[in-house]
């Protein structure tokens, strides 16, 4: 889980948003250091709003001196987020995704524009990462963690093989002209949870741009954050990368970019959809990309890709960056590829 704790960089007079892992595995409420806050000068003032969606607390900060106008814009953005959740959620039987997951081969489900756009990004990241990001991995996860079990249990070879036969974006057929989706085999399970928050942030950002309030920053439970244009008094939105022990590793300043974090801690496992088995070695992976959806999906992919694969990916996609926290023999080290300097 990711926690956020706004801190004020008093020397620079800026609010720094700290992205780190909560030490108990839960999301911590953001807190502001009151003494440091006294020294912060924000021009124009920041308007802050919050909304719960996708089982997470979404927040936005808008650099604007028109408080009521910003409030109305935030309501419009959060409404779009709610609509996006209704289309993409795995858990509602009425959602586009649930209707796709009930399909038999030869059947089609009509989907809306939001679902189509998210599936297009998901399919592209799937291709670009050679399958390391795969929104059809749900079957593999259920094989390792049967219903009713809290802990993972290694499946039999037959169970895992059956799950892998139902995994892969090549099994999902998308008709972009008809806004329809089909499946090639029975039992394919789409789950856009590893890209949904980032995609929701992108939709919120589009609304804010329409309202001409694009000097803003939005985040979803601090697992993914989207920085639009920087406030007039800053070069960007400062965000600190933090470890679970509260240590700040470094700070990046973002504008027109998104950042996301995935991790496996506290006995949890991340599974590689290409092998069907747990991915080991990385404690956390951060990604920076041009959109929230890309950053969200890439942080998941980077957690299972090898260092060599990540390096090659970042060399090919210069607009994307990776920061990896790797643990070996109880020692941790940080690797960076295309990562912005502070």
C-alpha positions in Angstrom: 0.0 0.0 0.0 1.1 3.6 -0.6 0.7 6.3 2.0 1.0 10.0 1.6 2.2 12.6 4.1 2.5 16.1 2.8 5.6 17.8 4.1 6.7 21.3 3.6 10.2 22.1 2.2 10.5 25.2 4.3 13.7 26.3 2.6 12.0 26.5 -0.7 8.6 27.3 0.6 7.0 24.4 -1.3 4.7 21.6 -0.3 6.3 18.2 -0.9 4.1 15.2 -1.3 5.7 12.1 0.1 5.0 8.8 -1.6 6.0 5.8 0.6 4.9 2.4 1.8 2.9 2.4 5.0 4.8 0.4 7.7 1.7 -1.6 8.7 0.5 -2.3 5.1 -2.4 0.1 5.4 -3.0 3.5 3.9 -2.2 6.3 6.3 -4.1 9.5 6.4 -2.2 12.5 5.0 -0.9 14.8 7.7 0.7 18.3 7.5 3.5 19.4 9.8 1.8 22.5 11.4 5.1 24.2 12.2 6.4 23.8 8.7 3.0 24.8 7.2 3.4 28.2 8.8 6.3 28.9 6.5 4.6 27.9 3.3 3.6 30.6 0.9 1.3 29.5 -1.9 0.5 31.9 -4.8 -2.1 31.4 -6.1 -3.7 29.5 -3.1 -4.2 25.8 -3.4 -7.8 24.5 -3.5 -8.0 20.9 -2.2 -10.8 18.4 -2.7 -11.3 14.7 -1.9 -13.6 11.8 -3.1 -13.8 8.1 -2.5 -13.9 5.8 -5.5 -12.3 2.5 -6.6 -12.0 1.6 -2.9 -9.5 4.5 -2.5 -9.4 8.1 -1.5 -8.7 10.4 -4.4 -7.5 13.9 -3.8 -6.9 16.9 -6.1 -5.0 20.1 -5.5 -5.8 23.0 -7.8 -3.6 26.2 -7.9 -6.4 28.7 -8.3 -7.8 31.7 -6.4 -11.4 31.0 -7.5 -12.5 28.6 -4.7 -16.1 28.1 -5.8 -15.2 27.7 -9.5 -12.5 25.1 -8.5 -15.1 23.3 -6.3 -17.5 23.0 -9.2 -14.7 21.7 -11.4 -13.7 19.2 -8.8 -17.3 17.9 -8.6 -17.3 17.4 -12.4 -14.0 15.6 -12.3 -15.0 13.3 -9.5 -18.3 12.6 -11.3 -16.2 11.4 -14.3 -14.2 9.3 -12.0 -17.3 7.6 -10.6 -18.6 7.0 -14.1 -15.2 5.4 -15.0 -15.4 3.2 -12.0 -18.9 2.0 -12.9 -17.6 0.9 -16.4 -14.3 -0.7 -15.3 -15.0 -2.3 -11.9 -14.5 -6.1 -11.7 -16.9 -6.4 -8.8 -20.2 -5.0 -10.2 -22.2 -7.5 -12.3 -23.5 -4.5 -14.4 -20.0 -3.2 -15.4 -18.6 -3.6 -18.9 -15.8 -5.7 -17.5 -18.2 -8.1 -15.7 -20.2 -8.6 -18.8 -17.1 -9.4 -20.8 -16.1 -11.9 -18.1 -19.4 -13.8 -18.5 -18.9 -14.2 -22.3 -18.7 -17.5 -24.1 -16.6 -17.8 -27.3 -18.6 -16.3 -30.2 -20.5 -13.9 -28.0 -19.9 -10.1 -27.9 -20.3 -7.5 -25.3 -20.9 -3.8 -26.2 -18.8 -1.4 -24.2 -18.7 2.3 -23.7 -16.0 4.8 -24.7 -14.3 4.7 -21.3 -13.8 1.0 -21.3 -12.6 1.0 -24.9 -10.0 3.7 -24.2 -8.7 1.8 -21.1 -8.5 -1.5 -23.0 -6.6 0.1 -25.8 -3.9 1.5 -23.4 -3.8 -1.9 -21.5 -3.3 -3.8 -24.7 -0.5 -1.5 -25.8 1.3 -1.7 -22.5 0.9 -5.5 -22.7 2.6 -5.6 -26.1 5.3 -3.1 -25.2 6.2 -5.1 -22.0 6.1 -8.5 -23.8 3.2 -9.6 -21.5 4.7 -8.4 -18.2 1.6 -6.3 -17.7 -1.5 -8.5 -18.3 -5.0 -7.6 -17.2 -6.1 -11.2 -17.7 -4.0 -12.5 -14.8 -7.0 -12.9 -12.4 -7.2 -16.6 -13.2 -3.6 -17.2 -12.1 -4.1 -15.2 -8.9 -7.1 -17.3 -8.0 -5.1 -20.5 -8.7 -2.6 -19.4 -6.0 -5.2 -18.0 -3.6 -8.3 -20.1 -3.8 -11.6 -18.5 -2.7 -11.9 -18.5 1.1 -8.1 -18.7 1.7 -6.2 -15.7 3.1 -2.8 -17.1 2.3 -1.3 -18.2 -1.0 -1.1 -21.9 -1.6 1.0 -23.3 -4.5 -1.4 -24.9 -7.0 -1.0 -28.2 -8.6 0.7 -28.2 -12.0 -2.6 -29.1 -13.6 -4.4 -26.2 -11.9 -1.7 -23.7 -12.8 -1.6 -24.9 -16.4 -5.4 -24.5 -16.8 -5.2 -21.0 -15.4 -2.4 -20.1 -17.8 -4.5 -21.3 -20.7 -7.1 -18.7 -19.8 -4.5 -15.9 -19.5 -3.3 -13.5 -22.1 -4.5 -10.5 -24.0 -4.4 -12.6 -27.2 -7.5 -14.3 -25.9 -9.5 -11.0 -25.9 -10.9 -9.8 -29.2 -11.6 -6.0 -29.5 -13.7 -4.6 -32.3 -13.0 -0.9 -32.2 -15.4 -0.1 -34.9 -18.4 -1.7 -33.1 -17.2 -0.9 -29.6 -17.5 -4.6 -28.8 -15.4 -7.2 -27.1 -15.3 -11.0 -27.4 -13.2 -13.9 -26.0 -11.5 -16.8 -27.7 -11.9 -19.3 -24.8 -14.3 -19.7 -21.9 -13.1 -18.4 -18.5 -11.0 -15.4 -19.5 -11.1 -12.9 -16.7 -10.3 -9.3 -17.4 -9.4 -7.1 -14.3 -8.3 -3.6 -14.9 -7.4 -2.9 -11.3 -3.7 -2.4 -12.1 -4.4 0.4 -14.5 -7.8 1.7 -13.4 -6.7 4.3 -10.9 -4.2 5.8 -13.3 -6.8 5.8 -16.1 -9.3 7.4 -13.7 -6.8 10.2 -13.0 -6.4 10.8 -16.7 -10.1 11.2 -17.1 -10.2 13.7 -14.2 -7.3 15.6 -15.8 -9.3 15.9 -19.0 -12.2 17.4 -17.1 -9.9 19.9 -15.3 -8.4 21.0 -18.7 -11.9 21.5 -20.1 -12.6 23.8 -17.1 -9.2 25.6 -17.9 -7.9 24.6 -14.4 -4.9 22.6 -15.6 -2.5 23.8 -12.9 -3.4 20.9 -10.7 -2.3 17.6 -9.2 -4.5 14.5 -8.5 -3.7 11.2 -6.9 -5.5 7.9 -6.1 -4.5 6.7 -2.6 -1.0 7.8 -3.4 -0.4 4.7 -5.4 -0.6 6.8 -8.5 -0.4 10.6 -9.0 -0.9 12.8 -12.0 0.7 16.2 -12.2 -0.8 18.6 -14.8 0.8 22.0 -15.3 2.9 23.4 -12.5 1.6 26.2 -10.3 2.9 29.6 -11.3 5.2 29.8 -8.3 6.8 26.4 -8.8 8.7 24.5 -11.5 6.5 21.5 -10.8 4.8 19.4 -8.2 7.4 18.1 -5.8 7.0 14.4 -4.8 9.3 12.5 -2.5 10.0 8.8 -3.0 9.9 7.1 0.4 10.6 3.7 1.8 8.3 1.8 4.3 10.5 2.9 7.2 9.8 6.6 6.6 13.1 7.2 4.9 12.8 9.6 1.9 15.1 8.3 -0.8 14.7 11.3 -3.1 12.4 14.0 -4.5 11.2 14.5 -8.0 9.5 17.6 -9.4 6.8 16.7 -12.0 4.7 18.7 -14.4 2.8 17.1 -17.3 3.8 13.6 -16.0 2.4 10.9 -13.8 4.1 8.7 -11.2 3.1 5.3 -9.8 4.4 2.8 -7.3 3.9 -1.0 -6.9 5.4 -3.1 -4.3 5.4 -6.5 -2.5 5.9 -6.3 1.2 4.5 -7.8 4.4 4.4 -11.3 3.0 2.5 -10.5 -0.2 3.3 -11.7 -3.6 3.3 -10.3 -7.1 2.9 -12.8 -9.9 4.5 -12.8 -13.3 1.7 -13.5 -15.9 4.3 -14.9 -18.3 5.3 -17.7 -15.9 2.3 -17.9 -13.6 4.7 -17.9 -10.6 5.7 -15.3 -8.0 8.2 -12.6 -9.0 11.0 -12.1 -6.5 13.9 -9.7 -5.9 12.2 -6.3 -6.1 10.7 -4.6 -3.0 9.2 -1.8 -5.0 9.0 -0.3 -8.4 8.2 3.3 -9.3 7.4 4.5 -12.8 7.1 7.9 -14.5 5.1 8.2 -17.7 3.2 10.8 -19.7 -0.2 9.5 -18.5 -1.6 8.1 -15.3 -2.7 4.9 -17.0 0.7 4.2 -18.4 2.4 4.9 -15.1 0.0 2.7 -13.2 0.4 -0.3 -15.6 4.2 0.1 -15.9 4.8 0.1 -12.1 3.2 -3.3 -12.1 5.1 -4.5 -15.1 8.4 -3.3 -13.7 7.9 -5.3 -10.6 8.0 -8.6 -12.6 10.4 -7.6 -15.4 14.1 -8.3 -15.2 16.4 -5.4 -14.7 17.7 -6.0 -18.3 14.2 -5.9 -19.6 13.4 -2.7 -17.8 16.6 -1.0 -19.0 15.8 -2.0 -22.6 12.2 -0.8 -22.3 13.3 2.6 -20.9 15.9 3.0 -23.6 13.2 2.5 -26.2 10.6 4.6 -24.5 12.4 7.8 -23.6 9.4 9.4 -22.0 9.1 6.7 -19.4 11.4 6.2 -16.4 11.9 3.5 -13.7 13.2 3.5 -10.1 13.7 0.1 -8.6 14.2 -0.9 -5.0 16.0 -4.3 -5.0 16.7 -6.5 -2.1 19.3 -9.3 -2.1 20.8 -11.0 1.0 19.0 -8.5 3.2 20.7 -5.5 1.5 18.8 -3.0 -0.6 20.0 -1.0 -3.6 18.3 1.5 -5.9 18.5 1.4 -9.7 17.3 4.2 -12.0 16.5 4.3 -15.7 15.4 7.6 -17.4 14.7 8.9 -13.9 14.6 12.7 -13.6 17.3 14.4 -11.6 16.4 16.6 -8.7 
